[in-house]
Amino acid sequence: MAIEKKPRNKMPEQQPEIRARNFKEVALGYTPEMAKEEASRCMHCKNAPCMQGCPVSVNIPDFLAAAATGDFEKAGAVIGRTSSLPAICGRVCPQENQCEKMCLRARVDGAVAIGNVERFVGDYMLEHGGKPQKATRTGKKVAVIGSGPAGLTCAAELSNHGVDVTVFEAFHKAGGVLVYGIPEFRLPKSLVQAEIDKLCGGGVEIKLNTVAGKTLPIEEIAAEYDAVFIGSGAGLPMFMNIPGENLNGVYSANEYLTRVNLMKAYLPNSATPVQLGKKVAVIGAGNVAMDAARTALRMGAENVKIIYRRGREEMPARAEEIHHAEQEGIEFCLLTNPVSFAGEKGWVKSMRCVKMALGEPDKSGRRSPKPVEGSEFDIETDMVIVSLGTRPNPLIKNSFAALQTSEKGTIVVDEETMQTNVDGIYAGGDAVTGAATVILAMGAGRKASKAILEKLGLQ
Ligand SMILES: Cc1cc2nc3c(=O)[nH]c(=O)nc-3n(C[C@H](O)[C@H](O)[C@H](O)COP(=O)(O)OP(=O)(O)OC[C@H]3O[C@@H](n4cnc5c(N)ncnc54)[C@H](O)[C@@H]3O)c2cc1C
């Protein structure tokens, strides 16, 4: 049967020239009519390939069917069976590489905008959905280290089964990368707080400003609780170790984004200001690099360059983020690698780069870049943001030697149960996988909660 063509509903957005100078959300969200219309584009394919593309197997056809009739509450309930943070995942999941990539409608007139509809339903549930009922308490106690998507999901699932959960968070605000990393213009912080309040309503106590392994020994936590879940993320930035990297004005993307997002360095008289660079160079081309570049622009930079040693095809950031960055005027210097920084009076002033050419594919399958002899040139810059990826902070491992970790510092777990080599201690999210995605961290927290409930005899 021929399918009537109905093009995908575009997400309304702030105009690039306006949004490049404000921190308000770029995407404006669907109206209820747009959400219904987009959901009705689902073809309800026999084997639901979209679900195979979703790391937590959300029942996409069912939630779209409910949304298509305008029953957003039912759509929210369907998503809620497998995903705890729909308003967040609808905004930040790389759908184009997951559910939407598998959508068969793509061959007709464009994949169903599953993420955009999920975002609408998530927002609807925050506004209209009630809080989860507080379950009868079981007398069991679990400690969660870290309040990112992995820790929060694990905490909420346990609490919903009557377990009293204490979350220990190093920062003064809960949410992990959702609050300190991903900028306001992609993920409003009021929304993250609303999701946290809803998720943790009743039965979860969050203790902020508590660094497990430093202000509170892990052994002490393990002795006091029936089980422990470690969701401490991967917040340790990597650097290039090239001359001049210690000059003032050279930041890691983590530090820069944390100061701006969490410490509100964009406000005048902030206690932890950042430099207001005019000619900013961001090194790397992942999502974090795009976030840092677009943040620098909003902080008043006149020119922001992305410096990347590979080509366009190899850039790891989401296509949407690259497109948005380009629209806002970020310049891309591809096949370019910094070799040193030079400064004056301790502050960075320029960066020496070398041109690169792509050779054979490396272990990751990407073509490996090689320097082109004699191609050095200088780029003037007064601020550099290094965004080359992160690893788990070694603090937990160093303070708790019994815990088995990999060469890369990630915590080793049994993939079925997420239990570490230490009985009763579980882990998940970026601390186990290395830097990954919100949905994978959330899925790991959920999986660990199931195993913990079984261990405690509650399931
Ligand atoms: C700038 C940026 C942009 C991103 N964009 C996207 C995106 O668009 N889409 C996407 O899917 N993913 C994105 N990611 C990745 C995603 O945010 C992470 O994969 C996800 O947040 C990992 O969740 P987590 O719970 O494992 O760790 P985190 O979110 O890192 O949370 C860990 C928490 O543990 C706390 N902690 C650490 N050590 C201790 C300790 N010793 N004691 C107490 N607390 C501790 C930390 O302070 C933190 O709050 C992005 C990441 C960054 C940095």
The ligand as an SDF file (V2000), in Angstrom:
LIG
                    3D

 53 58  0  0  0  0  0  0  0  0999 V2000
   29.5580   19.0280   27.9220 C   0  0  0  0  0  0  0  0  0  0  0  0
   28.9360   17.6830   27.7640 C   0  0  0  0  0  0  0  0  0  0  0  0
   27.9180   17.5100   26.8340 C   0  0  0  0  0  0  0  0  0  0  0  0
   27.3050   16.2760   26.6880 C   0  0  0  0  0  0  0  0  0  0  0  0
   26.2820   16.1450   25.7970 N   0  0  0  0  0  0  0  0  0  0  0  0
   25.6040   14.9740   25.7290 C   0  0  0  0  0  0  0  0  0  0  0  0
   24.4760   14.8410   24.8660 C   0  0  0  0  0  0  0  0  0  0  0  0
   24.1010   15.7570   24.1420 O   0  0  0  0  0  0  0  0  0  0  0  0
   23.8120   13.6460   24.8570 N   0  0  0  0  0  0  0  0  0  0  0  0
   24.1830   12.6080   25.6640 C   0  0  0  0  0  0  0  0  0  0  0  0
   23.5120   11.5650   25.6580 O   0  0  0  0  0  0  0  0  0  0  0  0
   25.2790   12.7010   26.4510 N   0  0  0  0  0  0  0  0  0  0  0  0
   25.9870   13.8490   26.5100 C   0  0  0  0  0  0  0  0  0  0  0  0
   27.0800   13.9580   27.3290 N   0  0  0  0  0  0  0  0  0  0  0  0
   27.4970   12.7740   28.1020 C   0  0  0  0  0  0  0  0  0  0  0  0
   26.5640   12.5210   29.2810 C   0  0  0  0  0  0  0  0  0  0  0  0
   26.2430   13.7130   29.9190 O   0  0  0  0  0  0  0  0  0  0  0  0
   27.2130   11.5260   30.2440 C   0  0  0  0  0  0  0  0  0  0  0  0
   27.4440   10.3270   29.5300 O   0  0  0  0  0  0  0  0  0  0  0  0
   26.3090   11.2200   31.4360 C   0  0  0  0  0  0  0  0  0  0  0  0
   26.0010   12.3830   32.1570 O   0  0  0  0  0  0  0  0  0  0  0  0
   26.9920   10.2150   32.3640 C   0  0  0  0  0  0  0  0  0  0  0  0
   26.1980   10.0510   33.5030 O   0  0  0  0  0  0  0  0  0  0  0  0
   26.8180    9.5210   34.8840 P   0  0  0  0  0  0  0  0  0  0  0  0
   25.6880    9.5090   35.8470 O   0  0  0  0  0  0  0  0  0  0  0  0
   27.5560    8.2700   34.6410 O   0  0  0  0  0  0  0  0  0  0  0  0
   27.9110   10.5990   35.2990 O   0  0  0  0  0  0  0  0  0  0  0  0
   27.8670   12.1720   35.5190 P   0  0  0  0  0  0  0  0  0  0  0  0
   26.7520   12.8120   34.8090 O   0  0  0  0  0  0  0  0  0  0  0  0
   29.2500   12.6360   35.2340 O   0  0  0  0  0  0  0  0  0  0  0  0
   27.6080   12.3010   37.0820 O   0  0  0  0  0  0  0  0  0  0  0  0
   28.5590   11.8720   38.0130 C   0  0  0  0  0  0  0  0  0  0  0  0
   28.3640   12.6380   39.3060 C   0  0  0  0  0  0  0  0  0  0  0  0
   29.1900   12.0590   40.3170 O   0  0  0  0  0  0  0  0  0  0  0  0
   29.7810   13.0770   41.0950 C   0  0  0  0  0  0  0  0  0  0  0  0
   30.9910   12.5230   41.7240 N   0  0  0  0  0  0  0  0  0  0  0  0
   32.1500   12.1730   41.1160 C   0  0  0  0  0  0  0  0  0  0  0  0
   33.0090   11.6850   42.0360 N   0  0  0  0  0  0  0  0  0  0  0  0
   32.3720   11.7330   43.2200 C   0  0  0  0  0  0  0  0  0  0  0  0
   32.7540   11.3760   44.5480 C   0  0  0  0  0  0  0  0  0  0  0  0
   33.9500   10.8650   44.8140 N   0  0  0  0  0  0  0  0  0  0  0  0
   31.8450   11.5750   45.5480 N   0  0  0  0  0  0  0  0  0  0  0  0
   30.6200   12.0980   45.2940 C   0  0  0  0  0  0  0  0  0  0  0  0
   30.2200   12.4510   44.0600 N   0  0  0  0  0  0  0  0  0  0  0  0
   31.0880   12.2670   43.0310 C   0  0  0  0  0  0  0  0  0  0  0  0
   30.0550   14.1770   40.0920 C   0  0  0  0  0  0  0  0  0  0  0  0
   30.2000   15.4390   40.7390 O   0  0  0  0  0  0  0  0  0  0  0  0
   28.8010   14.0960   39.2260 C   0  0  0  0  0  0  0  0  0  0  0  0
   27.7760   14.9260   39.7290 O   0  0  0  0  0  0  0  0  0  0  0  0
   27.7490   15.1730   27.4670 C   0  0  0  0  0  0  0  0  0  0  0  0
   28.8110   15.3260   28.3660 C   0  0  0  0  0  0  0  0  0  0  0  0
   29.3970   16.5580   28.5200 C   0  0  0  0  0  0  0  0  0  0  0  0
   30.5410   16.7130   29.5010 C   0  0  0  0  0  0  0  0  0  0  0  0
  1  2  1  0
  2  3  1  0
  2 52  2  0
  3  4  2  0
  4  5  1  0
  4 50  1  0
  5  6  2  0
  6  7  1  0
  6 13  1  0
  7  8  2  0
  7  9  1  0
  9 10  1  0
 10 11  2  0
 10 12  1  0
 12 13  2  0
 13 14  1  0
 14 15  1  0
 14 50  1  0
 15 16  1  0
 16 17  1  0
 16 18  1  0
 18 19  1  0
 18 20  1  0
 20 21  1  0
 20 22  1  0
 22 23  1  0
 23 24  1  0
 24 25  2  0
 24 26  1  0
 24 27  1  0
 27 28  1  0
 28 29  2  0
 28 30  1  0
 28 31  1  0
 31 32  1  0
 32 33  1  0
 33 34  1  0
 33 48  1  0
 34 35  1  0
 35 36  1  0
 35 46  1  0
 36 37  1  0
 36 45  1  0
 37 38  2  0
 38 39  1  0
 39 40  1  0
 39 45  2  0
 40 41  1  0
 40 42  2  0
 42 43  1  0
 43 44  2  0
 44 45  1  0
 46 47  1  0
 46 48  1  0
 48 49  1  0
 50 51  2  0
 51 52  1  0
 52 53  1  0
M  END
$$$$
